[in-house]
Structure formats: C-alpha cells, structure tokens
Amino acid sequence: VFCPDTARALVGQRSLNKSVDAGRWTCACRRIPRGELSMTSALQCLDAEFSMKATADQDLTLAFTVKCPRAINHGMFAGQVDGAWVDVYIKRLDAEIAVEKVHLDLNAKSAVQYVTLEELDNALKERNEAYVIPTNEEYTKKLLSHLRRLVEIYGPQKPSREDNDNQGDAVVIPRVQRLG
C-alpha cells in the first residue's frame, strides 16, 4: 500500500502469535491458496488485513514476480527450503488514509504505520531486524524501483486520474501502467 503523493508506504506489524517473523514490520501478505489466482488473493488479503478495497489493474497492479527461497526452521518441514515465487502487487493510494481508520485483522497485524520511501529503503538495505527482510535482494531492488516510478508518475504536483479524464487533449496517464 503506497501513496505516491507523500512517498510513504503503509506497513503492518505482524501479530506476535505468528510462527514466522512475529512482531516484524511488513506489507500485507499471504500465501496463495492452491488453484487461486494471485490477483484474487491480493484483493482478499488487502481487504482482510487492512480493510481496504481495490480495483484490479487500476489502483492495485502486479509490479513484479520474483523467487524468494526461505529456510524452514520449525515444524514438520524444518531443514527444508521453501522455494516460493512471490507476486508483488502495489495498492496505489491517491491520498493517505489515517492510520486510526485502518481496521486491522489482529490475527495478522497488530499495528500499522506509514514509512517514507527513504526509511523503507534504509531498513531493507541495512537488514533492520524490525522488518521482514526479503531473502532475494532482487525483490528489494525491484520494489524500490517500482515505488520510485510511482512517485515520478503520480507524486506531488502530478495530475490525478480524474483531472486527466476531464481535460480533453491533456497528457493522459494510462490506467494500467507497466512499470519497469
């Protein structure tokens, strides 16, 4: 969840009852149930964790896909590696939503806050233990690149979609923007 106008991302603190990365800051995330499309799962996750609605390919878009292997340290699969592919979607906010108005699923997230793009960049690059750190450095590079691109396109002083729809021959920002 990202607001290009303020260049800030909404992150949630994982519930302390989570078996992996409990208490660490991360985005809305979940495993995709077998047979389900990743976009469907992303829409449901956004609604379940942050009570936010989105429209596929308009304000929620697939940014990239990357493999993020992770060692399994607990349970019956301990000692194995989860070789998961991760589809990363970005929910674009036209304006920030006050954190007091974000309704959390307390089984998933215990708190929510906005972090600047610079703070997120530093946390991921410095491998800040307060954050969930992706196991693949390509993930971090691509994420930050896509967020910076959104600031360039939709950031401060940029026309909104509604402005573009009402200005006839004005420069039009496409509804689906391929990033990268």
C-alpha positions in Angstrom: 0.0 0.0 0.0 1.7 3.2 -1.2 0.8 6.8 -1.5 2.9 8.4 -4.3 1.9 11.9 -3.2 3.7 11.6 0.1 6.1 8.8 -1.0 5.1 6.8 2.0 4.2 3.1 2.3 1.7 1.6 4.8 3.2 -1.3 6.7 1.8 -3.5 9.3 3.4 -5.2 12.3 2.9 -8.9 12.2 1.0 -10.3 15.1 3.0 -11.8 17.9 1.1 -15.1 17.5 2.7 -15.6 14.1 5.1 -18.5 13.9 7.4 -16.7 11.3 8.6 -13.1 11.7 6.3 -12.3 14.7 6.3 -8.6 15.6 8.2 -7.5 12.5 7.0 -4.8 10.1 5.9 -5.9 6.6 3.4 -5.2 3.9 0.0 -7.0 3.6 1.0 -10.6 2.6 -0.3 -14.1 2.5 0.1 -17.5 0.8 -2.0 -18.1 -2.3 -4.4 -21.0 -1.8 -3.9 -23.7 -4.4 -5.8 -23.1 -7.6 -6.4 -19.4 -6.8 -5.3 -16.5 -8.9 -2.7 -14.2 -7.3 -4.7 -11.1 -8.1 -7.8 -12.6 -6.3 -5.6 -13.5 -3.3 -4.1 -10.0 -3.3 -7.5 -8.3 -3.3 -8.7 -10.6 -0.5 -5.5 -10.1 1.6 -5.8 -6.3 1.3 -9.4 -6.4 2.5 -8.7 -8.9 5.3 -5.6 -7.4 6.7 -6.2 -3.6 6.2 -10.0 -3.5 5.4 -9.1 -1.8 2.1 -10.9 -2.3 -1.2 -9.1 -2.1 -4.6 -9.9 -2.5 -8.3 -7.7 -4.9 -10.2 -5.4 -3.3 -12.7 -6.4 0.2 -11.6 -5.3 1.0 -8.1 -3.9 -2.5 -7.5 -1.4 -3.7 -10.0 1.1 -6.5 -10.3 4.5 -4.9 -10.1 6.7 -8.0 -10.4 7.3 -11.6 -9.7 10.4 -13.0 -8.0 11.6 -16.2 -6.4 12.2 -15.8 -2.7 13.6 -19.1 -1.2 13.4 -19.3 2.6 14.7 -21.9 5.0 12.1 -23.6 7.1 13.2 -23.8 10.7 10.2 -25.1 12.6 7.6 -27.8 12.3 7.5 -30.9 10.2 9.3 -29.3 7.3 12.2 -28.0 9.4 15.5 -28.1 7.5 13.9 -27.8 4.1 13.8 -24.7 1.8 10.5 -23.1 0.7 11.2 -22.0 -2.9 8.2 -19.8 -3.2 7.6 -17.4 -6.1 6.3 -14.1 -4.9 3.8 -11.9 -6.9 4.2 -8.4 -5.6 1.2 -6.1 -6.0 1.1 -2.4 -5.2 -2.1 -0.7 -4.0 -1.8 3.0 -5.0 -3.5 5.5 -2.7 -4.5 8.9 -4.1 -4.2 10.2 -0.6 -3.1 8.6 2.7 -5.7 7.0 4.9 -5.3 8.0 8.5 -3.9 5.0 10.4 -6.7 5.3 13.0 -9.1 4.5 10.2 -7.4 1.3 9.1 -9.2 -1.7 10.5 -6.7 -4.4 11.2 -7.2 -8.2 11.3 -5.5 -8.6 14.7 -4.7 -12.2 13.9 -2.5 -11.0 11.0 -1.3 -7.5 12.1 -1.1 -5.8 15.5 -0.2 -2.3 14.4 0.1 -0.1 11.3 2.2 2.9 10.3 3.5 4.8 7.3 7.2 4.8 6.5 8.8 7.0 4.0 10.4 5.5 0.9 13.8 6.5 2.3 13.1 4.8 5.7 11.9 1.6 3.9 15.0 1.7 1.6 17.3 2.0 4.6 15.5 -0.6 6.6 15.7 -3.2 3.8 19.3 -2.4 2.8 20.6 -2.4 6.4 18.6 -5.5 7.1 16.9 -3.9 10.0 15.6 -6.7 12.3 12.4 -4.9 13.0 11.3 -5.6 9.4 10.7 -8.7 7.4 13.7 -8.8 5.1 13.2 -10.4 1.7 15.6 -13.4 1.0 16.2 -12.2 -2.5 18.0 -8.9 -3.0 16.3 -8.6 -6.4 13.0 -8.2 -4.5 14.2 -5.1 -2.7 15.7 -3.5 -5.8 12.5 -4.1 -7.9 10.2 -2.9 -5.1 12.1 0.3 -4.5 12.3 0.9 -8.2 8.6 0.5 -8.7 7.7 2.7 -5.8 10.1 5.5 -7.1 8.5 5.2 -10.5 5.0 5.7 -9.0 6.3 8.9 -7.3 7.5 10.1 -10.7 4.2 9.4 -12.3 1.6 10.2 -9.6 3.7 12.1 -7.0 3.2 15.7 -5.7 2.1 18.3 -8.3 1.2 15.5 -10.8 -2.3 15.4 -12.3 -4.8 13.0 -10.9 -6.6 10.4 -13.0 -9.8 12.4 -12.6 -8.0 15.6 -13.9 -6.8 13.7 -16.9 -10.3 12.3 -17.7 -11.7 15.8 -17.8 -9.1 17.7 -19.8 -9.6 16.5 -23.3 -6.2 16.9 -25.0 -4.1 17.0 -21.8 -1.4 14.4 -21.2 -3.1 11.2 -20.2 -1.7 8.8 -17.6 -2.7 5.3 -18.6 -5.0 3.4 -16.3 -2.6 0.4 -16.5 1.0 1.4 -16.3 3.6 -1.2 -16.9 6.4 -0.4 -14.5 10.0 -1.4 -15.3 
